[in-house]
Amino acid sequence: MRVTIYTKANCPNCVAAKKLAHVKGFEVQEVDIEVGERRANFMAEYPEARQMPQIFIGDQRVGGLAGFQAALQILEGKA
C-alpha cells in the first residue's frame, strides 16, 4: 500500500511519520510542500490542514502524525 506524506523542512513529526511508514512496510512517496506552488495548491484543496505532515493512505487523507497512527491502529484491527 502507498502512503503519500506532505512534508516541510525541520519538521520532527514529518521525520517520525516517514520512519513509521517505512517500519510498517508502506511504499512512501514524500512531497516537499515548500517547493513551488505546492503549498498554495494543497491549502486550496485542503484549507482545514493546519499542520505538517499531511498523510494520505492511498487516496484517503488521514491528517497528521496522530491521524496516521490512529489509521494504522484501525488497519491493524487494534481500534
N, CA, C, O and CB atoms as a CASP TS submission, in Angstrom:
PFRMAT TS
TARGET T0000
AUTHOR 0000-0000-0000
METHOD Language model
MODEL 1
PARENT N/A
ATOM      1  N   MET     1       0.851  -1.177   0.000  1.00  0.00           N
ATOM      2  CA  MET     1       0.000   0.000   0.000  1.00  0.00           C
ATOM      3  C   MET     1       0.897   1.242   0.000  1.00  0.00           C
ATOM      4  O   MET     1       1.973   1.252   0.598  1.00  0.00           O
ATOM      5  CB  MET     1      -0.968  -0.003   1.231  1.00  0.00           C
ATOM      6  N   ARG     2       0.430   2.275  -0.680  1.00  0.00           N
ATOM      7  CA  ARG     2       1.208   3.502  -0.814  1.00  0.00           C
ATOM      8  C   ARG     2       0.755   4.545   0.203  1.00  0.00           C
ATOM      9  O   ARG     2      -0.436   4.718   0.458  1.00  0.00           O
ATOM     10  CB  ARG     2       1.086   4.062  -2.238  1.00  0.00           C
ATOM     11  N   VAL     3       1.739   5.233   0.774  1.00  0.00           N
ATOM     12  CA  VAL     3       1.497   6.356   1.667  1.00  0.00           C
ATOM     13  C   VAL     3       2.175   7.578   1.063  1.00  0.00           C
ATOM     14  O   VAL     3       3.355   7.538   0.713  1.00  0.00           O
ATOM     15  CB  VAL     3       2.025   6.066   3.118  1.00  0.00           C
ATOM     16  N   THR     4       1.418   8.660   0.944  1.00  0.00           N
ATOM     17  CA  THR     4       1.984   9.930   0.480  1.00  0.00           C
ATOM     18  C   THR     4       2.053  10.858   1.680  1.00  0.00           C
ATOM     19  O   THR     4       1.057  11.075   2.371  1.00  0.00           O
ATOM     20  CB  THR     4       1.130  10.563  -0.687  1.00  0.00           C
ATOM     21  N   ILE     5       3.244  11.407   1.922  1.00  0.00           N
ATOM     22  CA  ILE     5       3.457  12.267   3.072  1.00  0.00           C
ATOM     23  C   ILE     5       3.920  13.631   2.578  1.00  0.00           C
ATOM     24  O   ILE     5       4.996  13.764   1.994  1.00  0.00           O
ATOM     25  CB  ILE     5       4.488  11.647   4.056  1.00  0.00           C
ATOM     26  N   TYR     6       3.088  14.642   2.825  1.00  0.00           N
ATOM     27  CA  TYR     6       3.444  16.022   2.508  1.00  0.00           C
ATOM     28  C   TYR     6       4.237  16.558   3.686  1.00  0.00           C
ATOM     29  O   TYR     6       3.754  16.564   4.819  1.00  0.00           O
ATOM     30  CB  TYR     6       2.171  16.907   2.217  1.00  0.00           C
ATOM     31  N   THR     7       5.459  17.010   3.417  1.00  0.00           N
ATOM     32  CA  THR     7       6.381  17.404   4.467  1.00  0.00           C
ATOM     33  C   THR     7       6.910  18.814   4.253  1.00  0.00           C
ATOM     34  O   THR     7       6.715  19.424   3.202  1.00  0.00           O
ATOM     35  CB  THR     7       7.530  16.427   4.544  1.00  0.00           C
ATOM     36  N   LYS     8       7.592  19.314   5.293  1.00  0.00           N
ATOM     37  CA  LYS     8       8.333  20.559   5.181  1.00  0.00           C
ATOM     38  C   LYS     8       9.640  20.388   5.933  1.00  0.00           C
ATOM     39  O   LYS     8       9.802  19.436   6.697  1.00  0.00           O
ATOM     40  CB  LYS     8       7.513  21.770   5.733  1.00  0.00           C
ATOM     41  N   ALA     9      10.566  21.298   5.723  1.00  0.00           N
ATOM     42  CA  ALA     9      11.879  21.226   6.347  1.00  0.00           C
ATOM     43  C   ALA     9      11.770  21.418   7.861  1.00  0.00           C
ATOM     44  O   ALA     9      10.876  22.109   8.351  1.00  0.00           O
ATOM     45  CB  ALA     9      12.817  22.279   5.741  1.00  0.00           C
ATOM     46  N   ASN    10      12.690  20.798   8.585  1.00  0.00           N
ATOM     47  CA  ASN    10      12.800  20.938  10.044  1.00  0.00           C
ATOM     48  C   ASN    10      11.523  20.575  10.775  1.00  0.00           C
ATOM     49  O   ASN    10      11.132  21.256  11.722  1.00  0.00           O
ATOM     50  CB  ASN    10      13.184  22.347  10.397  1.00  0.00           C
ATOM     51  N   CYS    11      10.877  19.518  10.347  1.00  0.00           N
ATOM     52  CA  CYS    11       9.608  19.085  10.920  1.00  0.00           C
ATOM     53  C   CYS    11       9.801  17.714  11.576  1.00  0.00           C
ATOM     54  O   CYS    11       9.874  16.701  10.880  1.00  0.00           O
ATOM     55  CB  CYS    11       8.490  19.031   9.829  1.00  0.00           C
ATOM     56  N   PRO    12       9.884  17.676  12.923  1.00  0.00           N
ATOM     57  CA  PRO    12      10.108  16.392  13.586  1.00  0.00           C
ATOM     58  C   PRO    12       8.963  15.392  13.368  1.00  0.00           C
ATOM     59  O   PRO    12       9.211  14.189  13.283  1.00  0.00           O
ATOM     60  CB  PRO    12      10.304  16.618  15.067  1.00  0.00           C
ATOM     61  N   ASN    13       7.728  15.867  13.278  1.00  0.00           N
ATOM     62  CA  ASN    13       6.610  14.951  13.028  1.00  0.00           C
ATOM     63  C   ASN    13       6.677  14.362  11.627  1.00  0.00           C
ATOM     64  O   ASN    13       6.241  13.233  11.401  1.00  0.00           O
ATOM     65  CB  ASN    13       5.277  15.673  13.224  1.00  0.00           C
ATOM     66  N   CYS    14       7.225  15.127  10.686  1.00  0.00           N
ATOM     67  CA  CYS    14       7.397  14.616   9.328  1.00  0.00           C
ATOM     68  C   CYS    14       8.397  13.458   9.326  1.00  0.00           C
ATOM     69  O   CYS    14       8.170  12.426   8.694  1.00  0.00           O
ATOM     70  CB  CYS    14       7.871  15.743   8.377  1.00  0.00           C
ATOM     71  N   VAL    15       9.491  13.646  10.035  1.00  0.00           N
ATOM     72  CA  VAL    15      10.515  12.599  10.129  1.00  0.00           C
ATOM     73  C   VAL    15       9.927  11.357  10.793  1.00  0.00           C
ATOM     74  O   VAL    15      10.139  10.239  10.321  1.00  0.00           O
ATOM     75  CB  VAL    15      11.751  13.103  10.924  1.00  0.00           C
ATOM     76  N   ALA    16       9.189  11.549  11.886  1.00  0.00           N
ATOM     77  CA  ALA    16       8.577  10.426  12.603  1.00  0.00           C
ATOM     78  C   ALA    16       7.569   9.692  11.724  1.00  0.00           C
ATOM     79  O   ALA    16       7.517   8.462  11.742  1.00  0.00           O
ATOM     80  CB  ALA    16       7.893  10.920  13.884  1.00  0.00           C
ATOM     81  N   ALA    17       6.773  10.423  10.963  1.00  0.00           N
ATOM     82  CA  ALA    17       5.776   9.803  10.089  1.00  0.00           C
ATOM     83  C   ALA    17       6.446   8.974   8.998  1.00  0.00           C
ATOM     84  O   ALA    17       6.007   7.861   8.707  1.00  0.00           O
ATOM     85  CB  ALA    17       4.874  10.875   9.458  1.00  0.00           C
ATOM     86  N   LYS    18       7.498   9.502   8.399  1.00  0.00           N
ATOM     87  CA  LYS    18       8.212   8.758   7.356  1.00  0.00           C
ATOM     88  C   LYS    18       8.816   7.483   7.936  1.00  0.00           C
ATOM     89  O   LYS    18       8.732   6.417   7.326  1.00  0.00           O
ATOM     90  CB  LYS    18       9.318   9.634   6.718  1.00  0.00           C
ATOM     91  N   LYS    19       9.423   7.595   9.114  1.00  0.00           N
ATOM     92  CA  LYS    19      10.028   6.429   9.752  1.00  0.00           C
ATOM     93  C   LYS    19       8.963   5.375  10.063  1.00  0.00           C
ATOM     94  O   LYS    19       9.169   4.192   9.794  1.00  0.00           O
ATOM     95  CB  LYS    19      10.768   6.843  11.042  1.00  0.00           C
ATOM     96  N   LEU    20       7.829   5.797  10.628  1.00  0.00           N
ATOM     97  CA  LEU    20       6.752   4.875  10.956  1.00  0.00           C
ATOM     98  C   LEU    20       6.226   4.182   9.702  1.00  0.00           C
ATOM     99  O   LEU    20       5.989   2.974   9.715  1.00  0.00           O
ATOM    100  CB  LEU    20       5.618   5.613  11.668  1.00  0.00           C
ATOM    101  N   ALA    21       6.044   4.926   8.636  1.00  0.00           N
ATOM    102  CA  ALA    21       5.545   4.346   7.385  1.00  0.00           C
ATOM    103  C   ALA    21       6.513   3.293   6.852  1.00  0.00           C
ATOM    104  O   ALA    21       6.093   2.228   6.399  1.00  0.00           O
ATOM    105  CB  ALA    21       5.325   5.446   6.330  1.00  0.00           C
ATOM    106  N   HIS    22       7.808   3.595   6.906  1.00  0.00           N
ATOM    107  CA  HIS    22       8.804   2.628   6.435  1.00  0.00           C
ATOM    108  C   HIS    22       8.806   1.375   7.314  1.00  0.00           C
ATOM    109  O   HIS    22       8.863   0.256   6.803  1.00  0.00           O
ATOM    110  CB  HIS    22      10.208   3.267   6.419  1.00  0.00           C
ATOM    111  N   VAL    23       8.743   1.564   8.633  1.00  0.00           N
ATOM    112  CA  VAL    23       8.733   0.425   9.563  1.00  0.00           C
ATOM    113  C   VAL    23       7.523  -0.471   9.315  1.00  0.00           C
ATOM    114  O   VAL    23       7.620  -1.694   9.418  1.00  0.00           O
ATOM    115  CB  VAL    23       8.731   0.919  11.024  1.00  0.00           C
ATOM    116  N   LYS    24       6.392   0.135   8.990  1.00  0.00           N
ATOM    117  CA  LYS    24       5.170  -0.619   8.738  1.00  0.00           C
ATOM    118  C   LYS    24       5.132  -1.227   7.338  1.00  0.00           C
ATOM    119  O   LYS    24       4.182  -1.929   6.990  1.00  0.00           O
ATOM    120  CB  LYS    24       3.970   0.273   8.935  1.00  0.00           C
ATOM    121  N   GLY    25       6.153  -0.961   6.541  1.00  0.00           N
ATOM    122  CA  GLY    25       6.271  -1.597   5.236  1.00  0.00           C
ATOM    123  C   GLY    25       5.536  -0.915   4.102  1.00  0.00           C
ATOM    124  O   GLY    25       5.302  -1.527   3.060  1.00  0.00           O
ATOM    125  N   PHE    26       5.170   0.341   4.285  1.00  0.00           N
ATOM    126  CA  PHE    26       4.482   1.073   3.233  1.00  0.00           C
ATOM    127  C   PHE    26       5.473   1.562   2.177  1.00  0.00           C
ATOM    128  O   PHE    26       6.637   1.835   2.469  1.00  0.00           O
ATOM    129  CB  PHE    26       3.706   2.257   3.824  1.00  0.00           C
ATOM    130  N   GLU    27       4.984   1.661   0.960  1.00  0.00           N
ATOM    131  CA  GLU    27       5.709   2.360  -0.100  1.00  0.00           C
ATOM    132  C   GLU    27       5.457   3.845   0.156  1.00  0.00           C
ATOM    133  O   GLU    27       4.308   4.285   0.150  1.00  0.00           O
ATOM    134  CB  GLU    27       5.234   1.907  -1.572  1.00  0.00           C
ATOM    135  N   VAL    28       6.516   4.620   0.381  1.00  0.00           N
ATOM    136  CA  VAL    28       6.376   6.014   0.796  1.00  0.00           C
ATOM    137  C   VAL    28       6.732   6.955  -0.343  1.00  0.00           C
ATOM    138  O   VAL    28       7.794   6.849  -0.957  1.00  0.00           O
ATOM    139  CB  VAL    28       7.258   6.305   2.013  1.00  0.00           C
ATOM    140  N   GLN    29       5.816   7.877  -0.608  1.00  0.00           N
ATOM    141  CA  GLN    29       6.084   8.963  -1.534  1.00  0.00           C
ATOM    142  C   GLN    29       6.094  10.243  -0.708  1.00  0.00           C
ATOM    143  O   GLN    29       5.078  10.615  -0.122  1.00  0.00           O
ATOM    144  CB  GLN    29       5.018   9.022  -2.699  1.00  0.00           C
ATOM    145  N   GLU    30       7.237  10.915  -0.662  1.00  0.00           N
ATOM    146  CA  GLU    30       7.352  12.169   0.078  1.00  0.00           C
ATOM    147  C   GLU    30       7.192  13.334  -0.885  1.00  0.00           C
ATOM    148  O   GLU    30       7.782  13.348  -1.965  1.00  0.00           O
ATOM    149  CB  GLU    30       8.709  12.256   0.823  1.00  0.00           C
ATOM    150  N   VAL    31       6.381  14.317  -0.479  1.00  0.00           N
ATOM    151  CA  VAL    31       6.177  15.513  -1.285  1.00  0.00           C
ATOM    152  C   VAL    31       6.558  16.714  -0.417  1.00  0.00           C
ATOM    153  O   VAL    31       5.925  16.975   0.606  1.00  0.00           O
ATOM    154  CB  VAL    31       4.688  15.619  -1.803  1.00  0.00           C
ATOM    155  N   ASP    32       7.592  17.439  -0.833  1.00  0.00           N
ATOM    156  CA  ASP    32       8.020  18.635  -0.111  1.00  0.00           C
ATOM    157  C   ASP    32       7.041  19.761  -0.421  1.00  0.00           C
ATOM    158  O   ASP    32       6.990  20.251  -1.549  1.00  0.00           O
ATOM    159  CB  ASP    32       9.481  19.039  -0.497  1.00  0.00           C
ATOM    160  N   ILE    33       6.275  20.166   0.564  1.00  0.00           N
ATOM    161  CA  ILE    33       5.215  21.166   0.397  1.00  0.00           C
ATOM    162  C   ILE    33       5.781  22.557   0.096  1.00  0.00           C
ATOM    163  O   ILE    33       5.061  23.439  -0.372  1.00  0.00           O
ATOM    164  CB  ILE    33       4.348  21.224   1.655  1.00  0.00           C
ATOM    165  N   GLU    34       7.065  22.743   0.365  1.00  0.00           N
ATOM    166  CA  GLU    34       7.671  24.067   0.217  1.00  0.00           C
ATOM    167  C   GLU    34       8.235  24.329  -1.182  1.00  0.00           C
ATOM    168  O   GLU    34       8.864  25.362  -1.408  1.00  0.00           O
ATOM    169  CB  GLU    34       8.768  24.232   1.233  1.00  0.00           C
ATOM    170  N   VAL    35       8.021  23.419  -2.106  1.00  0.00           N
ATOM    171  CA  VAL    35       8.536  23.573  -3.465  1.00  0.00           C
ATOM    172  C   VAL    35       7.464  24.192  -4.357  1.00  0.00           C
ATOM    173  O   VAL    35       6.340  23.696  -4.438  1.00  0.00           O
ATOM    174  CB  VAL    35       8.997  22.209  -4.036  1.00  0.00           C
ATOM    175  N   GLY    36       7.827  25.269  -5.015  1.00  0.00           N
ATOM    176  CA  GLY    36       6.937  25.895  -5.990  1.00  0.00           C
ATOM    177  C   GLY    36       5.584  26.274  -5.425  1.00  0.00           C
ATOM    178  O   GLY    36       5.485  26.875  -4.355  1.00  0.00           O
ATOM    179  N   GLU    37       4.544  25.913  -6.158  1.00  0.00           N
ATOM    180  CA  GLU    37       3.160  26.250  -5.805  1.00  0.00           C
ATOM    181  C   GLU    37       2.477  25.171  -4.964  1.00  0.00           C
ATOM    182  O   GLU    37       1.272  25.244  -4.724  1.00  0.00           O
ATOM    183  CB  GLU    37       2.355  26.487  -7.064  1.00  0.00           C
ATOM    184  N   ARG    38       3.231  24.183  -4.520  1.00  0.00           N
ATOM    185  CA  ARG    38       2.614  23.048  -3.825  1.00  0.00           C
ATOM    186  C   ARG    38       1.817  23.472  -2.590  1.00  0.00           C
ATOM    187  O   ARG    38       0.695  23.007  -2.393  1.00  0.00           O
ATOM    188  CB  ARG    38       3.682  22.052  -3.420  1.00  0.00           C
ATOM    189  N   ARG    39       2.386  24.353  -1.754  1.00  0.00           N
ATOM    190  CA  ARG    39       1.684  24.762  -0.533  1.00  0.00           C
ATOM    191  C   ARG    39       0.360  25.448  -0.878  1.00  0.00           C
ATOM    192  O   ARG    39      -0.675  25.116  -0.301  1.00  0.00           O
ATOM    193  CB  ARG    39       2.572  25.706   0.312  1.00  0.00           C
ATOM    194  N   ALA    40       0.385  26.385  -1.798  1.00  0.00           N
ATOM    195  CA  ALA    40      -0.832  27.103  -2.184  1.00  0.00           C
ATOM    196  C   ALA    40      -1.869  26.144  -2.768  1.00  0.00           C
ATOM    197  O   ALA    40      -3.055  26.234  -2.451  1.00  0.00           O
ATOM    198  CB  ALA    40      -0.503  28.211  -3.200  1.00  0.00           C
ATOM    199  N   ASN    41      -1.422  25.243  -3.609  1.00  0.00           N
ATOM    200  CA  ASN    41      -2.339  24.279  -4.214  1.00  0.00           C
ATOM    201  C   ASN    41      -2.938  23.345  -3.165  1.00  0.00           C
ATOM    202  O   ASN    41      -4.136  23.062  -3.189  1.00  0.00           O
ATOM    203  CB  ASN    41      -1.617  23.465  -5.287  1.00  0.00           C
ATOM    204  N   PHE    42      -2.103  22.871  -2.249  1.00  0.00           N
ATOM    205  CA  PHE    42      -2.582  21.969  -1.212  1.00  0.00           C
ATOM    206  C   PHE    42      -3.579  22.681  -0.303  1.00  0.00           C
ATOM    207  O   PHE    42      -4.629  22.127   0.020  1.00  0.00           O
ATOM    208  CB  PHE    42      -1.407  21.420  -0.392  1.00  0.00           C
ATOM    209  N   MET    43      -3.260  23.896   0.107  1.00  0.00           N
ATOM    210  CA  MET    43      -4.131  24.640   1.013  1.00  0.00           C
ATOM    211  C   MET    43      -5.446  25.015   0.335  1.00  0.00           C
ATOM    212  O   MET    43      -6.476  25.127   0.999  1.00  0.00           O
ATOM    213  CB  MET    43      -3.422  25.898   1.513  1.00  0.00           C
ATOM    214  N   ALA    44      -5.415  25.207  -0.965  1.00  0.00           N
ATOM    215  CA  ALA    44      -6.660  25.489  -1.688  1.00  0.00           C
ATOM    216  C   ALA    44      -7.580  24.265  -1.666  1.00  0.00           C
ATOM    217  O   ALA    44      -8.800  24.398  -1.567  1.00  0.00           O
ATOM    218  CB  ALA    44      -6.357  25.908  -3.149  1.00  0.00           C
ATOM    219  N   GLU    45      -6.985  23.079  -1.758  1.00  0.00           N
ATOM    220  CA  GLU    45      -7.787  21.856  -1.764  1.00  0.00           C
ATOM    221  C   GLU    45      -8.157  21.388  -0.354  1.00  0.00           C
ATOM    222  O   GLU    45      -9.228  20.816  -0.150  1.00  0.00           O
ATOM    223  CB  GLU    45      -7.035  20.754  -2.482  1.00  0.00           C
ATOM    224  N   TYR    46      -7.275  21.632   0.611  1.00  0.00           N
ATOM    225  CA  TYR    46      -7.492  21.182   1.996  1.00  0.00           C
ATOM    226  C   TYR    46      -7.280  22.355   2.959  1.00  0.00           C
ATOM    227  O   TYR    46      -6.299  22.362   3.703  1.00  0.00           O
ATOM    228  CB  TYR    46      -6.529  19.999   2.355  1.00  0.00           C
ATOM    229  N   PRO    47      -8.170  23.334   2.961  1.00  0.00           N
ATOM    230  CA  PRO    47      -7.963  24.539   3.784  1.00  0.00           C
ATOM    231  C   PRO    47      -7.956  24.260   5.288  1.00  0.00           C
ATOM    232  O   PRO    47      -7.457  25.080   6.059  1.00  0.00           O
ATOM    233  CB  PRO    47      -9.040  25.551   3.477  1.00  0.00           C
ATOM    234  N   GLU    48      -8.498  23.123   5.718  1.00  0.00           N
ATOM    235  CA  GLU    48      -8.516  22.795   7.142  1.00  0.00           C
ATOM    236  C   GLU    48      -7.186  22.220   7.634  1.00  0.00           C
ATOM    237  O   GLU    48      -6.983  22.080   8.840  1.00  0.00           O
ATOM    238  CB  GLU    48      -9.628  21.811   7.425  1.00  0.00           C
ATOM    239  N   ALA    49      -6.295  21.892   6.725  1.00  0.00           N
ATOM    240  CA  ALA    49      -4.993  21.338   7.106  1.00  0.00           C
ATOM    241  C   ALA    49      -4.117  22.464   7.659  1.00  0.00           C
ATOM    242  O   ALA    49      -3.772  23.406   6.945  1.00  0.00           O
ATOM    243  CB  ALA    49      -4.298  20.640   5.884  1.00  0.00           C
ATOM    244  N   ARG    50      -3.766  22.353   8.931  1.00  0.00           N
ATOM    245  CA  ARG    50      -3.004  23.417   9.593  1.00  0.00           C
ATOM    246  C   ARG    50      -1.632  22.975  10.073  1.00  0.00           C
ATOM    247  O   ARG    50      -0.894  23.769  10.656  1.00  0.00           O
ATOM    248  CB  ARG    50      -3.782  23.943  10.757  1.00  0.00           C
ATOM    249  N   GLN    51      -1.285  21.726   9.835  1.00  0.00           N
ATOM    250  CA  GLN    51      -0.009  21.221  10.328  1.00  0.00           C
ATOM    251  C   GLN    51       0.624  20.320   9.284  1.00  0.00           C
ATOM    252  O   GLN    51      -0.044  19.855   8.361  1.00  0.00           O
ATOM    253  CB  GLN    51      -0.191  20.464  11.657  1.00  0.00           C
ATOM    254  N   MET    52       1.898  20.081   9.436  1.00  0.00           N
ATOM    255  CA  MET    52       2.603  19.108   8.620  1.00  0.00           C
ATOM    256  C   MET    52       3.122  18.052   9.569  1.00  0.00           C
ATOM    257  O   MET    52       3.457  18.371  10.710  1.00  0.00           O
ATOM    258  CB  MET    52       3.764  19.763   7.783  1.00  0.00           C
ATOM    259  N   PRO    53       3.198  16.833   9.147  1.00  0.00           N
ATOM    260  CA  PRO    53       2.895  16.367   7.804  1.00  0.00           C
ATOM    261  C   PRO    53       1.396  16.226   7.574  1.00  0.00           C
ATOM    262  O   PRO    53       0.602  16.243   8.515  1.00  0.00           O
ATOM    263  CB  PRO    53       3.580  15.047   7.547  1.00  0.00           C
ATOM    264  N   GLN    54       1.035  16.090   6.329  1.00  0.00           N
ATOM    265  CA  GLN    54      -0.303  15.677   5.938  1.00  0.00           C
ATOM    266  C   GLN    54      -0.114  14.364   5.202  1.00  0.00           C
ATOM    267  O   GLN    54       0.703  14.262   4.287  1.00  0.00           O
ATOM    268  CB  GLN    54      -1.044  16.769   5.044  1.00  0.00           C
ATOM    269  N   ILE    55      -0.878  13.361   5.612  1.00  0.00           N
ATOM    270  CA  ILE    55      -0.615  11.997   5.174  1.00  0.00           C
ATOM    271  C   ILE    55      -1.850  11.411   4.504  1.00  0.00           C
ATOM    272  O   ILE    55      -2.980  11.580   4.961  1.00  0.00           O
ATOM    273  CB  ILE    55      -0.180  11.122   6.359  1.00  0.00           C
ATOM    274  N   PHE    56      -1.589  10.722   3.413  1.00  0.00           N
ATOM    275  CA  PHE    56      -2.630  10.008   2.671  1.00  0.00           C
ATOM    276  C   PHE    56      -2.245   8.539   2.616  1.00  0.00           C
ATOM    277  O   PHE    56      -1.113   8.195   2.276  1.00  0.00           O
ATOM    278  CB  PHE    56      -2.817  10.597   1.229  1.00  0.00           C
ATOM    279  N   ILE    57      -3.198   7.675   2.953  1.00  0.00           N
ATOM    280  CA  ILE    57      -3.027   6.245   2.737  1.00  0.00           C
ATOM    281  C   ILE    57      -3.840   5.941   1.493  1.00  0.00           C
ATOM    282  O   ILE    57      -5.069   6.021   1.498  1.00  0.00           O
ATOM    283  CB  ILE    57      -3.489   5.369   3.994  1.00  0.00           C
ATOM    284  N   GLY    58      -3.140   5.595   0.435  1.00  0.00           N
ATOM    285  CA  GLY    58      -3.818   5.502  -0.860  1.00  0.00           C
ATOM    286  C   GLY    58      -4.325   6.885  -1.205  1.00  0.00           C
ATOM    287  O   GLY    58      -3.541   7.833  -1.250  1.00  0.00           O
ATOM    288  N   ASP    59      -5.618   7.024  -1.450  1.00  0.00           N
ATOM    289  CA  ASP    59      -6.205   8.323  -1.771  1.00  0.00           C
ATOM    290  C   ASP    59      -6.924   8.955  -0.582  1.00  0.00           C
ATOM    291  O   ASP    59      -7.519  10.024  -0.719  1.00  0.00           O
ATOM    292  CB  ASP    59      -7.167   8.177  -2.924  1.00  0.00           C
ATOM    293  N   GLN    60      -6.876   8.311   0.579  1.00  0.00           N
ATOM    294  CA  GLN    60      -7.597   8.775   1.764  1.00  0.00           C
ATOM    295  C   GLN    60      -6.690   9.613   2.668  1.00  0.00           C
ATOM    296  O   GLN    60      -5.684   9.119   3.178  1.00  0.00           O
ATOM    297  CB  GLN    60      -8.162   7.580   2.546  1.00  0.00           C
ATOM    298  N   ARG    61      -7.050  10.874   2.861  1.00  0.00           N
ATOM    299  CA  ARG    61      -6.284  11.741   3.759  1.00  0.00           C
ATOM    300  C   ARG    61      -6.617  11.376   5.197  1.00  0.00           C
ATOM    301  O   ARG    61      -7.785  11.357   5.586  1.00  0.00           O
ATOM    302  CB  ARG    61      -6.587  13.248   3.487  1.00  0.00           C
ATOM    303  N   VAL    62      -5.579  11.084   5.991  1.00  0.00           N
ATOM    304  CA  VAL    62      -5.773  10.734   7.399  1.00  0.00           C
ATOM    305  C   VAL    62      -5.321  11.846   8.334  1.00  0.00           C
ATOM    306  O   VAL    62      -5.482  11.733   9.549  1.00  0.00           O
ATOM    307  CB  VAL    62      -5.025   9.458   7.727  1.00  0.00           C
ATOM    308  N   GLY    63      -4.763  12.911   7.790  1.00  0.00           N
ATOM    309  CA  GLY    63      -4.337  14.048   8.606  1.00  0.00           C
ATOM    310  C   GLY    63      -2.857  14.001   8.914  1.00  0.00           C
ATOM    311  O   GLY    63      -2.046  13.600   8.079  1.00  0.00           O
ATOM    312  N   GLY    64      -2.511  14.419  10.133  1.00  0.00           N
ATOM    313  CA  GLY    64      -1.117  14.478  10.554  1.00  0.00           C
ATOM    314  C   GLY    64      -0.628  13.171  11.153  1.00  0.00           C
ATOM    315  O   GLY    64      -1.192  12.105  10.904  1.00  0.00           O
ATOM    316  N   LEU    65       0.428  13.271  11.946  1.00  0.00           N
ATOM    317  CA  LEU    65       1.030  12.082  12.541  1.00  0.00           C
ATOM    318  C   LEU    65       0.039  11.340  13.428  1.00  0.00           C
ATOM    319  O   LEU    65      -0.053  10.115  13.344  1.00  0.00           O
ATOM    320  CB  LEU    65       2.266  12.462  13.346  1.00  0.00           C
ATOM    321  N   ALA    66      -0.704  12.047  14.276  1.00  0.00           N
ATOM    322  CA  ALA    66      -1.679  11.390  15.158  1.00  0.00           C
ATOM    323  C   ALA    66      -2.772  10.688  14.349  1.00  0.00           C
ATOM    324  O   ALA    66      -3.195   9.586  14.700  1.00  0.00           O
ATOM    325  CB  ALA    66      -2.312  12.419  16.116  1.00  0.00           C
ATOM    326  N   GLY    67      -3.224  11.319  13.279  1.00  0.00           N
ATOM    327  CA  GLY    67      -4.218  10.699  12.413  1.00  0.00           C
ATOM    328  C   GLY    67      -3.673   9.451  11.741  1.00  0.00           C
ATOM    329  O   GLY    67      -4.392   8.465  11.579  1.00  0.00           O
ATOM    330  N   PHE    68      -2.423   9.489  11.355  1.00  0.00           N
ATOM    331  CA  PHE    68      -1.762   8.336  10.734  1.00  0.00           C
ATOM    332  C   PHE    68      -1.671   7.187  11.739  1.00  0.00           C
ATOM    333  O   PHE    68      -1.959   6.036  11.409  1.00  0.00           O
ATOM    334  CB  PHE    68      -0.346   8.723  10.218  1.00  0.00           C
ATOM    335  N   GLN    69      -1.267   7.513  12.964  1.00  0.00           N
ATOM    336  CA  GLN    69      -1.167   6.476  13.999  1.00  0.00           C
ATOM    337  C   GLN    69      -2.537   5.847  14.269  1.00  0.00           C
ATOM    338  O   GLN    69      -2.640   4.630  14.418  1.00  0.00           O
ATOM    339  CB  GLN    69      -0.587   7.069  15.304  1.00  0.00           C
ATOM    340  N   ALA    70      -3.579   6.664  14.332  1.00  0.00           N
ATOM    341  CA  ALA    70      -4.933   6.149  14.556  1.00  0.00           C
ATOM    342  C   ALA    70      -5.385   5.273  13.387  1.00  0.00           C
ATOM    343  O   ALA    70      -5.987   4.219  13.592  1.00  0.00           O
ATOM    344  CB  ALA    70      -5.925   7.312  14.760  1.00  0.00           C
ATOM    345  N   ALA    71      -5.096   5.705  12.180  1.00  0.00           N
ATOM    346  CA  ALA    71      -5.471   4.920  10.994  1.00  0.00           C
ATOM    347  C   ALA    71      -4.747   3.582  10.981  1.00  0.00           C
ATOM    348  O   ALA    71      -5.326   2.566  10.596  1.00  0.00           O
ATOM    349  CB  ALA    71      -5.157   5.701   9.703  1.00  0.00           C
ATOM    350  N   LEU    72      -3.491   3.575  11.397  1.00  0.00           N
ATOM    351  CA  LEU    72      -2.742   2.314  11.447  1.00  0.00           C
ATOM    352  C   LEU    72      -3.358   1.356  12.467  1.00  0.00           C
ATOM    353  O   LEU    72      -3.426   0.151  12.224  1.00  0.00           O
ATOM    354  CB  LEU    72      -1.262   2.579  11.795  1.00  0.00           C
ATOM    355  N   GLN    73      -3.800   1.881  13.594  1.00  0.00           N
ATOM    356  CA  GLN    73      -4.446   1.023  14.595  1.00  0.00           C
ATOM    357  C   GLN    73      -5.712   0.386  14.022  1.00  0.00           C
ATOM    358  O   GLN    73      -5.982  -0.795  14.244  1.00  0.00           O
ATOM    359  CB  GLN    73      -4.787   1.835  15.868  1.00  0.00           C
ATOM    360  N   ILE    74      -6.472   1.173  13.291  1.00  0.00           N
ATOM    361  CA  ILE    74      -7.690   0.645  12.668  1.00  0.00           C
ATOM    362  C   ILE    74      -7.326  -0.428  11.630  1.00  0.00           C
ATOM    363  O   ILE    74      -7.944  -1.492  11.589  1.00  0.00           O
ATOM    364  CB  ILE    74      -8.510   1.794  12.001  1.00  0.00           C
ATOM    365  N   LEU    75      -6.332  -0.142  10.805  1.00  0.00           N
ATOM    366  CA  LEU    75      -5.903  -1.106   9.784  1.00  0.00           C
ATOM    367  C   LEU    75      -5.404  -2.401  10.408  1.00  0.00           C
ATOM    368  O   LEU    75      -5.588  -3.483   9.852  1.00  0.00           O
ATOM    369  CB  LEU    75      -4.807  -0.501   8.911  1.00  0.00           C
ATOM    370  N   GLU    76      -4.772  -2.276  11.567  1.00  0.00           N
ATOM    371  CA  GLU    76      -4.209  -3.459  12.243  1.00  0.00           C
ATOM    372  C   GLU    76      -5.242  -4.127  13.157  1.00  0.00           C
ATOM    373  O   GLU    76      -4.944  -5.123  13.815  1.00  0.00           O
ATOM    374  CB  GLU    76      -2.964  -3.063  13.064  1.00  0.00           C
ATOM    375  N   GLY    77      -6.457  -3.570  13.192  1.00  0.00           N
ATOM    376  CA  GLY    77      -7.524  -4.168  13.989  1.00  0.00           C
ATOM    377  C   GLY    77      -7.389  -3.956  15.473  1.00  0.00           C
ATOM    378  O   GLY    77      -7.882  -4.764  16.259  1.00  0.00           O
ATOM    379  N   LYS    78      -6.722  -2.871  15.882  1.00  0.00           N
ATOM    380  CA  LYS    78      -6.487  -2.609  17.304  1.00  0.00           C
ATOM    381  C   LYS    78      -7.365  -1.502  17.855  1.00  0.00           C
ATOM    382  O   LYS    78      -7.262  -1.146  19.029  1.00  0.00           O
ATOM    383  CB  LYS    78      -5.045  -2.255  17.528  1.00  0.00           C
ATOM    384  N   ALA    79      -8.220  -0.962  17.017  1.00  0.00           N
ATOM    385  CA  ALA    79      -9.054   0.167  17.494  1.00  0.00           C
ATOM    386  C   ALA    79     -10.374  -0.319  18.032  1.00  0.00           C
ATOM    387  O   ALA    79     -11.195   0.486  18.473  1.00  0.00           O
ATOM    388  CB  ALA    79      -9.303   1.176  16.370  1.00  0.00           C
TER
END
